[in-house]
Amino acid sequence: MQRARLFTAWDGAWALPSLRQRSALAVPGLLLLLLLGAAWWILLHPKPPVWDQARLLEARFEAPYHPAPPYGFTVQLLVIGLKALLPSGAPLHEALRVVAMAFWAGAACWLGLALLERRGLVAVLLLLLFSSQYPFLWLSSELVAGGFLCLCLAAFARGAAPGPLGALLALLALCKPELLLVALVLLACFASARRPQAGRLAAGFAGTLGLLLLPGLLRFGPGYPFDYGAGGTGRGFAAFGQHFAALLAPLQLGPAPDPWNHPTPYLERVFPGARSMRDVILAPGLPYLDFVALSLARGVRRVGWLFQWAWPAAALLWLARRRAGLAFDERERALLWSFVGCLPFVLFAYPHVRYFARYYPVFWVLVLVAVERLAKAPAGRLRNASLALAGLCIALAFATNVERAAVGLALAPQLAQYWFPD
């Protein structure tokens, strides 16, 4: 009897995994394969850090590179942690890009697993993410910000405890200055959905935010969260000046100053004497509205290029859901509320393709959730046609991504810096 039990246990240990078990392992296996491939490519083609990325790599607990909200506090802490962990001489830039890429993709995958029941749709999500070229983005702060946004949304969908969820929102708020708005809106959204836990959620958010910012406030004073390292003008105003100049520079008839390094001539021509966003917005004649119009037009063009075939898929699925009476649930509404972060793109800069690294996974998760929910609705001609056309649009989006990525990856070895668009 004991020998029989022994052999039964031995056979069970070496038995092949069941179909269900293999299905559960398929998504992690695909993610690992894609991560290894992307990491290999990043390490194979190192590039020098430039602009904000170069400043990010200087992060340390010393002025003027002390972690501060205007420069991506959370990401600066990550860089300091990497410096402590990496052996001497290790390529910090490539290490940061690999870690940021893995964090972004892993968090997006967890968001997909939290909202999607069918693992096949999570696999589709991963293929769309890695074919988008976002894993190769040179500005790591955008990927880390996107990772924290996905992490917050996934934690809410999974029913995370209010304290840790509030702490995650605080870390999201400190990834980029404009993400404070997103964090506050999501805090209100989560609190509304979980009223009994609202107090602990707010305490977790405020407590973590205060704990992280207190050392800097004590050391550098009350201006630390807003204009640290910006010469007293404010990081937001400096960014606005560069983007305003970049929008106007191509419209000049003759040779014009470099808008990124010398934005002042452009600002003085339209906003004479402006030293803050308040001065810009209240300038006589409201020329600020011209900037908003130009920024919005640039954003529509950029977003149209980025999501291409996703737009008809989203429109079809929304109409079919309305006809089927499938309203958004609280998890989907939270994802939709997160897009409030697009407002600062238009009002203070203009929408770069790289800014949408944080929203690319969220958008596709919403589309795939709509596919899954509509597939469960009663069969009908409209439902079947909508699913077929949405599936075709998703396939075309993936094919377009692959075509663009093939061109980009082919160019990568030939370029001194970066090939990621915008």
N, C-alpha and C positions, 0 to 999 in steps of 0.2 A: 504494500500500500504506500509506504514512504517513498519507495523507488518510483512508483507510478506518479506520485505527486511531484517528485523531483524532476522527472522527465517532462511532465506537463508544464512546470514553471520554466524549465530550460527552453522548451519549444516556444512558449509564449514570449520569452525575452528576445528570441531570434526571429520571430514571425515578422513577415513584411507588414508595414503599416496598412491599415484599411484605406479604402477610397476616401472616406471622410477625413481621416488623419492626413492623407496626402494632400487633400484639398486645403486643409488648414495650414499646411506647411508651404503651399505654393506661393502665397503672397510674400511671406518673409524671405523665401528663397529668391524670388524675383527681385525684391528690394535689395537684397545683399548683392546679387549679381550686377544690378545697375549701379549700385554704389561703388563697387570695386572697379567697374569700367570707367565711371566718371572720375574717380580718384586717380586711377592710372593715367588718364588723359591730362589731368591737371598737373600731376607730378612730371609727366613727360614733356610738357611745354610750359616751363616756368616763365613768368613775365615780371618785370619790375613793378612795384606798387606805385600808383600815381594818385594825385589829388587827395580826396578824403581817405582813401585806403592807406596812403603813405602816412598820414597823420594818425590814423587809427593804430598803426603798428608801433607808434612811439609811446603808446599808453603806459604810464607808470605812476606811482603814487608821489609824483613830484610835479611842481608847476614848471611849464604851462601845460603839461600833458596829463595832469591829474584827471581821472574820470569825472565827467560833468555832463549833465543832460543835453546841452546844445550839441555835443559831439558823439552821442550814442553811449551813454553811461553803461548800459548792460553789456554792450559789445566790447567796450574798453575793459571791463572786468574779465571778460572771456580772454582777451588778448593777454592780460596780466597773468591769468591762470595758465595759459599755454606757455608763456615765457618761463614760468616756474617749473613746468612739467617736461618741456622739451630739453634734450641734451644740448650741450654747447655746440654751436655751429649748425644746428638743424635749421632748415629753411622755414622761418616763421611765416612768411607770406603764404607759401603753398600749404603749410599746415593749417593756417586759419581758413583758407579757401576750402580745403577738404572738410574740416570740421563744420563750417557753416553750411556747406552743401549737404552733408550727412544729416545735420540737425533739421534743416529745412525739409528735406525729403522724408525723413523719419516722422516728423511731426505731421506733415501732410498725409502720410500713410495712416497714421493713427487717427487723424480726423476722418479719413475715408472709412476706416474700420469701425469708427464710432457711429457713423450715420448710415452706412451701407451694409445690408445683410448679405448680399451676393458678393462672394469673393472675386468673381470674374470682373465685376465692375470696379473693384479696388485695383485689380491688375490693369484695367484700362486707364484708370487715373494715373497709375505709376508710369505707364508708357507715354501718356500725354505730358506728364511733368518732365521726364528725362529727355523727351524729344524737343522740348520747348527751348532748350539752350540755357535755361535759368540755372541749372547746376553749375555752369561754367562762368557765371556772372562774377566780374572782378571786384565789385563792391560788396564785401562780405556782410556789411551792416544790413543791407536789404534782405539777404537770405536769413539772417538771424532774426530780424524783425518779423519776417513771414513765418518763421518757425514758431516764434512765441505766440503769434496770432492764432495759428493752427492749434497750438498746444492749449491755449485758453479755451477755444471753442470746443475742442475734443474733450477737455476736462469737464466742461459744463455738460456736454452731451452724455458723458459717462457718469454724471452725478457725483463729481468730486466734492470733498468736504469744503465748507465755505472758507476756512482759514487759508489752506493752500491755494484755493482758487483765487482769492483776493491777492495773495502774494504773487501769483503768476501774472495777474493783471498789472501789478505794480512794476514787475520786470518788463512787461510789454510797454508800459507807459514810458519807461526810461530807455527804450531801444532807439527811438527817434523822437525829436521834439513834437512832431504832429501826431504821434501815437498816443499822447496824453488824452487827446479828444476821443480817440477810439476806445481807450481803456475806460474812460469815464462813462461813455455811452453803453459799453458792454456791462460795466458795473451796474448801471441802472437797469439794463435789460435782465441781467441775471437775478438782481434783487427783486425785480417785479415777478419773475417766474418762481422765485423761492422766498416768498415774503417772510416766513418764520426764521429764515437764515440770513436775512438782509443785514442785521446788525453785525453778525460775525464776519460776513463777507466784506462789509465796509471797514471793519476793524482790521482784518487781514491786509486789505489794500493800503489803508492809511498807515498802519504800523510798519509794514515793509518799506513803504515809500519814505517815511520819516527816518527809519533806521539806516537806510542806504544813503540818504542825503545829509543827515546830521553832521558827519565828519567834515564834509565839504563846506557846509554852512558855517560851522565853527571856525574853519581855517580861512575861508575866503570871503565870508560876509554874505549879506542878503542877496547880492546880485549874482551869486554863484549859479543858481538854477537857470538863469536867463541869458546873461551876457559874458559868462566866464570865457576868457581867451578871445573875445571879439572886440576888444578895445573900447568897451562901453557903448558900442552902437547896437548891439543885439545881433545874435546869429541869424534871426529871421529876416531882419532888414538887409543884412549882407547877402543872404541867399536870394532875396527878392531882387536886389540890384543886379546881380549877375544874370538871373533869368530874364529880367526885363531887357537888359542889354542884349542878351542872346536872341531874343525875339525880334529886336529892332535891327541888329547888325546886318542880316541878309537883305534888308529893305533899303539900305543906303546906296546912293548912286556912285559914290567914289570910295577910295580906300578908307576903312574905318578902324578904330582901335579894337584890339582883341577884347570881346565883351566879357570874358571870364576873368582876365587879369586886370582890365582897365574899364570897369563899368561906369565910373564916375561921369565921364562926358555925356553918356546917354541919359543918366539920371538927372544931371543938372539942366539938360535941354528941356525936359518935360516936367521935372519936379524940382525946380530951383530951390536950394536951401534945405531940402528934405533930409532929416537925420533919423527918422523913425518911420515905422509903418503908419503911425497916426498922421504924420505929415503927408505921407503919400496919399492916404485915403481921403484926407480933407483938402487936398490941393485944389485951388480954384479951377472951375470948369470940369471937375471930376474926371481928369484924364486916366485915373486909376481904372475906370470902367473899360477904357480901351484896352488896357492890359488884360483885364479879365476876359474880354471877348477874344483876344488873340490867344490867350492861354487855353481857353475852352476849345477853340477851333483846333489848336495843336493837339490837345488831348483827344478829341474825337478822332482825329486822323491816326494818332498813335494806337489808341485802343481798338479802332477798327482793324488796323494792320495786325495787332497782336492776337485778337480773338477770332478774327475772320469767320470761319464756318460755325463757330460756337453761337454767334448771334441768332441765325435762323433756327438753330436747334433750341435755344432758350425760348424764343418767341413761340415756336410751335408747341413746346411742352407746356408753357404757361397757359396758352389758349385751351389746349386739351384738358389740362387740369381744372380750369375754370368750368368747362362744360361737364366734367365728371364730378364736380363738387369737392375737389381735393384741396383743402386750404393748407396754408403753411403751418407747420407745427412750431412749437417754441424753439426747437433747435435750429430749424431753417430760418426763423425770424432773427435769431441771434447772428447767423451768418450774414443775413441781409443788412442788419444794423451795422456790421463791421465796415461796410463800404462807405460809411460817413467819413472815413479817413481820406477819401478822394477829394473832399472839399478843399483842404489846405493845398493840395497839388495845384488846383486852379487859382486859388486866391493869393498864394504867396510865391509860387514858382511856375512851372507848367508840367504837365504829366509826362515824365520820361517813361520809356518802356521798362527800365529797371525798377521803377517805383512799384510796378504791379507784380513784382516777385511775391509780395505778401498776399496779393489777391488772386493770383492765378490758380492756386490749389482750391481756394474757397469757391471761386466761380465754377470750376469744373465739378466740385463735390455737389454744389447745388443742382447742376445740370443732371448729374448721374443719379442723385436722389429723386429728381423728378421722373427720370426714366423708370427707376425701380418702383416708385409709387404708382405711376400710371400703368405699369405692367400688371399690377395687382388689381386694377379696376376691372369691372365687367367688360367683356369683349364687345367691341363695336367697330363700325367702319372708321369713325374718326379716331378712335383710340389706336387701332391697328395702323392706320395711315400715318398718324403722328409718330408712333414708335419707329416705323420703318424709315421715315424721312429724318427723324432725329438721329437714328443709328447711322444713316448715310452721311449726315453732316459731321458726326463725331469721327467717322472713318476718314472723311476728307480733311478734317482738322489735323488728324494725326499724320496723314500723308503730306500735308503742307508743312507741318513741323519737321518731318523727316527730311524733306527737300531742303528747307532752310538750314537745318543743322548740318547736312552734308556739305553745303557750301561753306558754312562757317568753320567747320572742323578742317576742311581742306585748306582754308586760308590761315588757320591758327599758326602753323609752323613758319609761315612766311612773314608774319607781322611782328614788329618789335614790341607792340603793346597788346591791344585787345581788339577782338572782332565782334564782341557782343553789341547788338544794335542799341544806340542811344543810351 
